Amino acid sequence: MPQKRILSGMRPTGKLHIGHYVGALENWIELQHKYQSFHLIADYHVLTTKTDTSSIYEDSIEMLLDWLAAGLDPAITPMFRQSQVKEHTELFMIFSMLISSARLERNPTLKEQVRDLNIENVIYGHLGYPVLQTADILLYKGEAVPVGEDQVPHVEISREIARRFNNVWGEVFPEPEPLLTRFSRLPGLDGQAKMSKSLNNTILLSEKAEDVSSKLRKAVTDPQKVRRNDPGRPEVCLVYTYHQKFNAGATEEIASGCRSGSLGCVDCKNRCASSLNEFLEPFRERRCKYENDMNLVKDILHDGEQKALQVAKDTMNEVHKAMNLG
């Protein structure tokens, strides 16, 4: 049987951090061998929250380097910039005729962004973010979308728009299903619920080993464990969360030592840094190889855009025919 298709993407923000890996990249790398995958550098989506595009190309390349270093295979999964496939914007315009502004205003993810970013006036493009995201998915007939729980409402909007188009003009699009990541969110070094470069609480995938150790030394831990021998609560310690992901084989021992007071926070952080650096070292090596052959990286991007463009044109031919716009 032919493989089902998935579409995944990220806004280009430059180098990625370990939260990106845990929340998305790790899952993408596994899924690329099970699905026909397309991976989108969502540069148009940047415009929903800012107008400064001076670094957008450099940020796109930095993110692409991290994708490649993490293990996305350009031989089986096209990686491409949204802005280089104009069909995205045409399908976005068509889909925007199939959903009301009131429905988009009820989107809980939008409400969270407005609150977290202190946005006073929501622009039309930000309100319509899920519609452009729907165009991104359905342009490639995406049948599944790897997302965290916070993005499930967007996938539901995509399903509604697909149903609406199919009911009005005929069966063209699948209704995409969300594929939830198993470890969807990694807390930041400051204890905040989300790791984010804007909060300056990240560890980059390309971080030098000594910087990983330095950052972890400053990470917040259980506030009740003041001295080494104090009993701790690993379930409230973000460093223990990192152990669970990057040092899984030792978590029972670490949790026991923390609770008994035999394991101090300094030693715990040093062990975490050692495990994390061991995990990141192959990534750093692969990234360095790609950085030393930027012509190859640009060829990978160009090839991915050509492959994506052909699929997008085929889909829009079906759309035009269904809508009698041929």
KETOR-56182 format. One line per 8 residues: their letters; for each residue x, y, z of N, C-alpha, C. Coordinates in steps of 0.001 Angstrom, whole numbers, plus 500000, padded with zeros to 6 digits. Atoms other than C-alpha are relative to their C-alpha. Example, Ala and Ser with C-alpha at 12.3 -4.5 7.8 and 13.67 -1.06 7.14 Angstrom:
// residues 2
AS	500890/498810/500000/512300/495500/507800/500900/501200/500000 | 499180/498810/499940/513670/498940/507140/499230/501090/500730
// end
This chain:
// residues 326
MPQKRILS	500839/498813/500000/500000/500000/500000/500878/501243/500000 | 499208/498762/499989/501242/503556/499306/500024/500609/501390 | 499877/499359/498699/502504/505477/502319/499053/501197/500106 | 500766/498788/499752/500230/508089/503847/500955/501184/500062 | 499184/498794/499997/501463/511665/503685/499837/500777/501293 | 500063/499049/498898/502350/514002/506510/500689/501293/499571 | 499358/498700/500176/503224/517700/506479/500350/500525/501381 | 499550/499412/498737/505277/519160/509314/500761/501277/499687
GMRPTGKL	499278/498758/500253/506742/522609/509657/500323/500756/501272 | 499634/499087/498916/508345/525223/511869/500245/501382/499422 | 499603/498646/500380/508696/528960/511718/501515/500117/500154 | 498538/499884/499891/512353/529827/511034/500403/501038/501035 | 499543/499110/498923/513787/531280/514233/501493/499837/500238 | 498570/500210/499829/517417/530310/513690/500282/498645/500613 | 499594/501277/499402/519175/527593/515670/498921/499476/500948 | 501024/500633/499188/516898/525121/517419/500568/499543/501345
HIGHYVGA	499592/500451/498672/516994/524020/521063/499460/498597/500267 | 500377/501380/499712/516455/520669/522755/498490/499843/500174 | 501458/500055/499944/512795/521540/523303/499402/499745/498632 | 500453/500269/501366/512338/521613/519522/500207/498536/499645 | 499713/501400/500319/513969/518203/519294/498985/499080/500672 | 500907/500860/499245/511829/516629/522014/498559/500171/499523 | 501383/499725/500366/508612/518313/520884/499654/499705/498563 | 500327/500176/501417/508930/517754/517138/501022/499153/499244
LENWIELQ	499007/500605/500892/512194/516748/515485/500171/498501/500206 | 499813/501427/499730/512609/513399/517195/498883/499189/499352 | 501153/500671/500585/509131/512422/516087/500070/500006/498476 | 499888/499905/501455/509696/513659/512526/500979/498966/499451 | 498948/500907/500473/512857/511577/512184/499495/498561/499968 | 500581/501349/499970/510986/508433/513186/498928/499847/498925 | 501132/500097/500919/507938/509189/511040/500412/500019/498532 | 499603/499911/501404/509914/509886/507847/500171/498624/499350
HKYQSFHL	499847/501353/500522/510416/506125/507497/498664/499259/499929 | 501315/500633/499992/506712/505360/507971/498991/500722/499107 | 500900/499174/500792/505060/508170/506004/500785/500672/498875 | 499408/499121/501002/505721/510151/502852/499965/501409/500593 | 499928/498784/499191/506923/513282/504610/500416/501217/499182 | 499609/498696/500536/507140/516950/503600/500258/500910/501198 | 499648/499147/498863/508877/519444/505898/500172/501448/499551 | 500203/498624/500426/508042/523109/505644/500741/500986/500891
IADYHVLT	499440/498824/499320/510141/526136/506597/498964/501111/499837 | 501203/499164/500100/507147/528338/507393/500358/501481/500118 | 499530/498618/499909/508643/531733/506577/498872/501025/499895 | 501134/499076/500020/505283/533357/505747/499366/500123/501390 | 500613/499975/498668/504068/532447/509241/500717/500962/500944 | 499267/499022/499182/506766/534705/510710/499256/501331/500038 | 500652/498701/500130/504707/537678/509508/498801/500153/500927 | 501168/499883/499127/501874/536847/511885/500321/500712/501306
TKTDTSSI	499643/499358/498730/503842/538212/514848/501091/501047/499872 | 499005/498939/500148/506555/540446/513387/500182/500349/498526 | 499802/499538/501375/507426/542456/510276/501467/500098/499604 | 498567/499954/500303/511223/542412/510518/500415/498676/499358 | 499611/501214/500725/512313/539913/507861/501469/500035/499578 | 498614/499809/500422/515953/541002/507638/500852/498746/500166 | 499183/501193/499743/517264/537701/509019/499287/498704/499620 | 500837/501177/500206/514616/535351/507683/500704/498911/499187
YEDSIEML	499285/501012/500789/516860/533636/505108/501068/499316/500853 | 498963/500578/499139/519750/533175/507549/499386/499094/501066 | 500673/500825/498998/517345/531874/510190/499501/498692/499391 | 500477/501204/500695/515906/529435/507635/501133/499010/499790 | 498847/500873/500236/519348/528080/506784/500482/499375/501313 | 499575/500535/498706/520296/527720/510461/499059/498878/500453 | 500953/501027/499617/517116/525771/511101/500148/498755/499123 | 499792/501124/500904/517677/523602/508039/501231/499193/500406
LDWLAAGL	498800/500695/499530/521180/522779/509294/499680/499109/501203 | 500371/500798/498835/519664/521596/512572/499123/498813/499604 | 500829/501115/500479/517061/519497/510755/500881/498890/499438 | 499115/500982/500640/519766/517792/508707/500888/499321/501039 | 499119/500569/498980/522080/517316/511678/499249/499056/500929 | 500802/500855/499120/519249/515796/513710/499646/498681/499343 | 500247/501274/500660/518634/513173/511047/498912/499988/498954 | 500930/499997/501122/516036/514319/508528/500781/499693/498724
DPAITPMF	499291/500512/501177/516995/512608/505264/499458/500668/498742 | 500493/499305/501202/516743/514824/502149/499708/499052/498839 | 500262/500956/501082/516689/511694/499969/498566/499492/500033 | 501361/500522/499900/513252/510730/501279/498980/501039/500457 | 500941/498984/499530/511739/513943/502678/500395/501382/499500 | 499691/498653/500471/511659/517275/500819/499916/501021/501130 | 499984/498889/499060/512553/520302/502948/500010/501283/499179 | 500192/498873/500915/511467/523630/501496/499409/501203/500722
RQSQVKEH	500551/498758/499465/510528/527255/502128/498600/500235/499451 | 501388/499708/500345/506856/528108/502121/499899/501106/498947 | 500094/498842/500892/507472/531395/500307/500394/499683/498565 | 499550/500349/501348/509009/529613/497311/498991/499139/499255 | 501078/500766/500644/505810/527668/496570/498746/500862/500106 | 501045/498982/499946/503247/530337/495692/498602/499416/500135 | 501310/500648/499866/500416/527831/495649/499485/500026/501430 | 500434/499893/498602/500356/528093/499447/499058/501190/500183
TELFMIFS	500803/498792/499791/498982/531619/499275/498695/499948/499213 | 501247/500113/500755/496436/530816/496549/498994/499121/500737 | 500919/500887/499295/494976/527914/498494/499541/500634/501315 | 500379/499244/498796/495013/530055/501660/498849/500950/499691 | 501063/499070/500372/492878/532643/499865/498682/499263/499778 | 501221/500765/500250/490380/530003/498697/499406/499496/501308 | 500480/500539/498729/490154/528415/502150/499437/501086/500903 | 500488/498924/499135/489619/531806/503792/498546/500346/499701
MLISSARL	501409/499780/500353/486247/531921/501997/499085/498951/500643 | 500779/501136/499510/485135/528752/503813/499890/499957/501522 | 500052/499993/498539/485432/529761/507486/499722/501413/500479 | 500374/498673/499502/484027/532618/509549/501060/500539/500958 | 499082/499381/499046/486035/535092/511597/499622/499620/501423 | 500440/500388/498655/483913/534148/514621/500570/498638/500394 | 499431/501323/499701/485108/530535/514347/501483/500114/500327 | 498571/499833/499767/488738/531645/514176/500266/500696/501334
ERNPTLKE	499829/499297/498729/488298/533942/517172/499807/499072/501193 | 500197/500963/498906/487225/530929/519258/501185/499055/500158 | 498835/500883/499959/490565/529216/518604/500769/500211/501312 | 499334/499807/498703/492085/528610/522084/501485/500297/499881 | 498573/499722/500184/495657/528675/520741/500219/501480/499717 | 499911/498565/500266/495085/532206/519403/499848/500789/501289 | 500227/499295/498743/493738/533311/522775/501242/499948/500893 | 498780/500139/499203/496869/531956/524497/501113/500895/499467
QVRDLNIE	498956/499165/500592/499182/533738/522038/499748/501474/500272 | 500348/498598/499733/497341/537039/522460/500340/500360/501447 | 499705/499769/498582/497684/536690/526233/501499/500005/500266 | 498572/500156/499703/501308/535521/526283/500854/501077/499356 | 499223/498990/500717/502545/538080/523729/499488/501419/500233 | 500584/498683/499688/500423/540952/525122/499585/500754/498739 | 500445/499403/501256/498893/541610/521707/498695/500755/500238 | 501204/499186/499806/496365/544454/521782/499056/499895/498816
NVIYGHLG	500821/500065/501207/495148/544330/518189/500463/498828/499139 | 499662/501176/500794/495090/540980/516381/499855/500334/498517 | 500057/499725/501437/495979/541399/512706/499264/498867/499282 | 500742/500975/500795/494005/539596/510010/500823/498746/499744 | 499144/501138/500285/496972/537378/509170/500192/499090/501199 | 499862/500808/498790/497351/536243/512782/498706/499243/500285 | 501292/500660/499828/493648/535503/513061/499875/498817/499029 | 500101/501031/501024/493918/533491/509845/501147/499014/499974
YPVLQTAD	498855/500919/499930/497064/531612/510907/499592/498545/499773 | 500380/501402/500211/495202/528258/511111/499522/499720/498571 | 500453/500198/501374/493795/528817/507614/501205/499824/499078 | 498765/500185/500766/497268/529282/506128/500628/498654/500346 | 499482/501304/499587/498364/526251/508150/499218/498873/499317 | 500819/500989/500709/495465/524319/506615/500431/499883/498547 | 499520/500024/501387/496636/525330/503140/501339/499273/499911 | 498706/500686/499977/500147/524145/504051/499807/498485/500028
ILLYKGEA	500217/501441/499824/498825/520726/505091/499336/499392/498771 | 500822/500615/501034/496251/520126/502386/500565/500178/498598 | 499344/499853/501294/498364/521412/499510/500767/498736/499637 | 499251/501248/500214/500327/518176/499954/499151/498781/500363 | 500942/501075/499650/497212/516080/500752/500427/499317/501299 | 499557/500550/498718/498470/515659/504302/498880/499247/500702 | 500997/500833/499315/496600/512813/505981/500226/499940/501497 | 499679/499963/498575/498331/513173/509336/500950/501167/500248
VPVGEDQV	499185/498843/499644/499999/516074/511146/500618/499776/501370 | 499366/500152/498682/502575/515553/513934/499947/501321/500761 | 500161/498772/499222/501700/518114/516618/500055/499710/501486 | 500203/500056/498568/501799/518827/520315/498547/500289/500313 | 501397/499822/499625/498564/519107/522258/499493/501405/499727 | 500425/498616/500191/498522/522900/521894/499602/500293/498562 | 500312/499770/501401/498221/522559/518101/498804/499185/499512 | 501144/500815/500410/495311/520089/518052/498816/500854/499522
PHVEISRE	501100/499166/500503/492721/522926/517725/500218/500473/498561 | 499726/499607/501385/494479/524020/514507/499694/498871/499038 | 500291/501140/500865/494210/520522/513075/498493/499818/499849 | 501454/500105/500089/490508/520491/513893/499441/501020/499022 | 500417/499001/500990/490096/523716/511907/500314/499502/498593 | 499629/500553/501306/491926/522027/509021/498990/498949/499553 | 500991/501030/500323/489482/519123/509163/498676/500642/499583 | 501248/499314/500332/486529/521502/509106/500066/500614/498604
IARRFNNV	499858/499365/501311/487864/523387/506088/500030/498953/498891 | 499975/501073/501001/488611/520156/504205/498588/499483/499733 | 501383/500468/500169/485044/518942/504843/499170/501013/499233 | 500777/498947/500650/483610/522277/503763/500309/500071/498513 | 499629/499972/501414/485579/522337/500501/499415/498800/499269 | 500485/501214/500657/484674/518733/499699/498488/500007/499828 | 501465/499931/500102/480980/519369/500390/499541/500989/498942 | 500393/498956/500949/480879/522492/498225/500403/499652/498571
WGEVFPEP	499462/500154/501360/483060/521515/495266/500389/498566/499617 | 499650/501374/500337/483684/517779/495465/501232/499525/500747 | 498926/500618/499218/486143/515364/497078/501377/500270/499392 | 498619/499727/500397/489674/516708/496759/500962/499713/501153 | 499062/500017/498882/491170/516777/500249/499656/498941/501045 | 500225/500850/498828/491626/514260/503073/499756/500864/501230 | 500130/499312/498722/490664/515217/506612/501167/499555/500877 | 498773/500414/499297/494027/515236/508414/499750/499655/501464
EPLLTRFS	500067/500428/498605/494452/513477/511745/501234/500497/500747 | 498816/499614/499202/496714/514795/514548/500771/498768/500472 | 499117/501020/499432/499683/512613/515515/500698/500634/501195 | 499469/499354/498804/500474/513585/519101/501392/499479/500327 | 498664/500392/499567/504102/513579/520194/499909/499429/501411 | 500056/500684/498712/504825/511364/523199/500577/500859/501129 | 499320/499178/498990/507045/513893/525043/499945/501423/499455 | 500295/498837/500821/505520/517094/523803/500626/501311/500469
RLPGLDGQ	499490/498703/499526/507052/519802/525992/501116/499803/501015 | 498871/500037/499074/510370/520351/527765/500063/501354/500698 | 499969/498706/499303/510482/523020/530491/501322/500715/499798 | 498797/499190/500150/512971/525866/530270/500882/499938/501229 | 499029/500042/498901/516051/526235/532458/499565/500819/501208 | 500475/499160/498899/514255/528855/534545/498769/499421/500686 | 501164/500624/499397/511445/526452/535387/498692/500357/499335 | 501208/499668/500744/508984/528031/532988/499503/498764/499255
AKMSKSLN	500598/501188/500616/506593/525574/531359/500531/499737/498601 | 499580/500154/501384/508023/526185/527902/501421/500503/499817 | 498668/499559/500389/511577/526345/526615/499866/500915/498794 | 500183/499021/501065/511831/529441/524417/501193/500948/499950 | 498874/499070/500134/514633/531589/523023/499620/501403/500446 | 500431/498671/499575/512556/534674/523729/500071/500150/501520 | 499893/499986/498542/512689/533721/527435/501433/499757/500463 | 498581/500233/499696/516448/532995/527264/500183/498864/501009
NTILLSEK	499949/501129/499066/515948/529650/528984/500254/498680/499275 | 499835/501155/500879/517165/527223/526309/501407/499401/500063 | 498734/500634/500355/519922/524753/525535/499901/499649/498524 | 500054/500225/501439/520637/524773/521814/500508/498604/499656 | 499502/501288/500478/521122/521554/519904/501481/500088/499630 | 498611/499797/500424/524424/523021/518671/500868/500600/501101 | 499283/499387/498877/525496/524290/522117/501328/499279/500253 | 498719/500603/499630/529148/523722/523036/499859/499275/501341
AEDVSSKL	500109/500831/498806/529721/521136/525746/500159/500814/501281 | 499769/499210/498789/531095/523647/528245/498833/500948/500284 | 501148/499117/499800/528097/525933/527672/498792/499237/500526 | 501065/500843/499455/525669/523068/528303/500191/499844/501505 | 499712/500179/498575/527374/522419/531644/499766/501283/500781 | 500170/498716/499332/527399/526119/532526/498526/500354/500175 | 501422/499677/499924/523706/526561/531742/499285/499118/501008 | 500661/500906/499061/522672/523489/533699/500346/500321/501453
RKAVTDPQ	499627/499632/498625/524588/524694/536769/499071/501076/500559 | 500867/498902/499579/522231/527693/536857/498514/499628/499974 | 501400/500409/500122/519041/525689/536275/499330/499925/501370 | 500743/500064/498737/516356/525928/538946/499680/498550/500336 | 500326/501349/499534/515642/522837/541040/498900/500098/501052 | 501000/500003/498933/513373/521900/543928/500361/501084/501026 | 499665/498911/499062/513220/525077/546099/500101/499548/501445 | 499935/500497/498629/512830/522953/549234/501302/499255/500290
KVRRNDPG	498728/500703/499804/516166/521186/548671/501109/501050/499989 | 499041/498906/499876/518523/523885/549960/501423/499480/500153 | 498689/500595/499756/521426/521716/551181/500048/498600/499417 | 499825/501299/500642/522861/518522/549759/499188/498894/500675 | 500636/501099/499279/521447/516269/552468/498492/500162/500191 | 501444/499812/499907/517965/517747/552329/499282/499034/499059 | 500776/500844/500923/515369/515319/550886/499355/500857/498912 | 500546/499243/501125/514238/516451/547454/498777/499336/499391
RPEVCLVY	501196/500481/500700/511218/516032/545219/500293/499997/498498 | 499645/500032/501424/512340/514892/541746/498830/500335/499086 | 501164/499754/500862/508793/515197/540414/499760/501476/499739 | 500172/498566/500241/508990/519008/540702/501283/500642/499478 | 498689/499479/500419/512607/519359/539497/500166/499876/498491 | 499886/500058/501461/513150/520289/535848/501247/499232/499568 | 498808/500767/500358/516659/518760/535889/499671/498512/499955 | 500433/501399/500036/515042/515429/536708/499199/499720/498727
TYHQKFNA	500717/500156/501270/512748/515975/533700/500983/499779/498860 | 498976/500197/501024/515867/516293/531540/500627/498608/500115 | 499489/501368/499801/517225/513078/533099/499042/498978/499377 | 500981/500941/500521/513982/511331/532143/500110/499849/498488 | 499902/500047/501450/514584/512196/528519/501378/499570/499524 | 498657/500200/500528/518352/512080/528130/500867/499049/500840 | 499251/500918/499139/519426/509718/530924/499021/499008/500615 | 501147/500780/499527/516425/507395/531182/500413/498788/500822
GATEEIAS	499587/501211/499299/518392/504364/532385/500369/500215/501452 | 499546/499728/498628/519439/506096/535598/498960/500734/500840 | 500973/499144/499313/516209/507834/536608/499578/499444/501358 | 500413/500561/498709/515232/505408/539384/501056/500271/501066 | 498906/499747/499059/518642/505729/541023/500058/501478/500377 | 499935/498561/499742/518614/509531/540670/498836/500445/500869 | 501169/499634/499199/515089/509844/542041/500162/499533/501443 | 499794/500534/498649/515967/507634/545017/501034/500824/500762
GCRSGSLG	498961/499197/499364/519155/509594/545745/499535/501391/500356 | 500546/498663/499738/517303/512888/545503/499095/499964/501232 | 500961/500071/498891/514547/511803/547888/500686/499716/501339 | 499316/500345/498755/516965/510366/550432/500971/501081/500458 | 499034/498967/499663/519287/513365/550311/501434/499595/499720 | 498632/500454/500276/522309/511300/549255/500558/500592/498708 | 499567/499380/501260/522420/513002/545831/499712/501492/500053 | 500167/498546/499990/523022/516751/545849/499696/500541/498627
CVDCKNRC	500395/499391/501265/521810/519127/543179/501195/500232/499073 | 498827/499754/500846/525340/519953/541958/500399/498726/499268 | 499647/501273/500633/526167/516293/541336/498940/499573/498998 | 501103/500359/500890/522755/515729/539791/500097/500779/498685 | 499867/499169/501205/523281/518633/537370/501210/499575/499172 | 498813/500445/500740/526770/517409/536467/499715/498712/499237 | 500356/501243/500685/525404/513965/535650/499075/500272/498820 | 500919/499639/501087/522651/515532/533557/500776/500619/498836
ASSLNEFL	499191/499358/501041/525173/517684/531655/500807/498968/499236 | 499215/501044/500647/527320/514634/530956/499146/499190/499032 | 500903/500785/500858/524371/512652/529566/499534/500815/498804 | 500482/499159/501088/523093/515575/527520/501102/500259/498981 | 498883/499781/500930/526522/516284/526028/500314/498744/499194 | 499794/501257/500730/526924/512621/525124/498956/499847/498900 | 501069/500053/500989/523571/512815/523339/500232/500980/498856 | 499869/498932/500994/524412/516070/521531/501263/499895/499140
EPFRERRC	498735/500013/500720/527952/515224/520396/499869/499529/498543 | 500164/500380/501419/526957/513273/517211/499278/501064/499190 | 500705/498906/500673/524585/516095/516367/500963/501122/499631 | 499030/498929/500254/527370/518683/516686/500919/499620/498835 | 499092/500449/501061/529631/516611/514433/499330/500057/498633 | 500714/499971/501284/526993/516231/511703/499738/501433/499556 | 500264/498606/500362/526133/519928/511846/501260/500656/499454 | 498730/499434/500451/529796/520858/511452/500301/499586/498557
KYENDMNL	499767/500475/501364/530045/518727/508312/499141/500762/498997 | 500879/499244/500896/527055/520450/506748/500427/501470/499910 | 499550/498606/500011/528339/523895/507768/501209/500182/499091 | 498812/499926/500852/531545/523124/505875/499701/499690/498537 | 500396/500268/501388/529590/522295/502690/498649/500671/499731 | 501253/499255/500140/526990/525047/502334/499400/499881/498605 | 500563/500217/501344/526646/524428/498600/499081/498781/500000 | 500849/501179/499877/525268/520990/499445/498693/500354/500699
VKDILHDG	501200/499606/499258/522838/522520/501939/499044/500779/499100 | 500848/499219/500909/521570/524998/499341/499418/499128/498904 | 500520/500938/501004/521220/522200/496784/498853/499168/500582 | 501062/500762/499335/519146/520197/499291/498727/500825/500082 | 501154/499107/499904/516876/523204/499817/499349/500192/498634 | 500529/499790/501347/516500/523849/496078/499288/498749/499495 | 500606/501246/500440/515777/520189/495349/498670/499760/500714 | 501240/500161/499253/513170/520073/498117/498910/500923/499500
EQKALQVA	500994/499039/500497/511463/523173/496755/499454/499587/498647 | 500473/500466/501303/511269/521706/493264/499024/498829/500158 | 500895/501139/499754/509706/518485/494583/498671/500475/500582 | 501221/499477/499396/507229/520408/496724/499163/500743/498976 | 500707/499216/501013/506335/522689/493825/499209/499111/499057 | 500704/500888/500917/505393/519782/491589/498748/499422/500644 | 501169/500525/499289/503080/518262/494209/498953/501101/500161 | 500920/498885/499807/501562/521684/494903/499249/500332/498716
KDTMNEVH	500646/499717/501293/500851/522289/491202/498959/498947/499667 | 500958/501079/500260/499180/518896/490876/498737/500185/500836 | 501158/499787/499132/496925/519654/493859/499158/501162/499510 | 500759/498835/500440/495974/523087/492550/499295/499747/498665 | 500717/500387/501227/495100/521597/489163/498694/499298/500364 | 501229/500655/499540/492602/519386/491008/499023/501010/500573 | 500848/498963/499414/491296/522395/492935/499335/500814/498899 | 500549/499183/501093/490844/524460/489765/498925/499228/499240
KAMNLG	500981/500812/500723/489048/521600/488029/498719/499846/500799 | 501185/500163/499146/486707/521011/490982/499189/501282/500071 | 500670/498720/499854/485903/524733/491184/499610/500630/498662 | 500261/499470/501347/485483/525152/487417/500794/501266/499703 | 499120/498856/500236/488393/527570/487353/501082/499672/498970 | 498992/500420/500968/490365/525699/484695/500013/500878/498764
// end
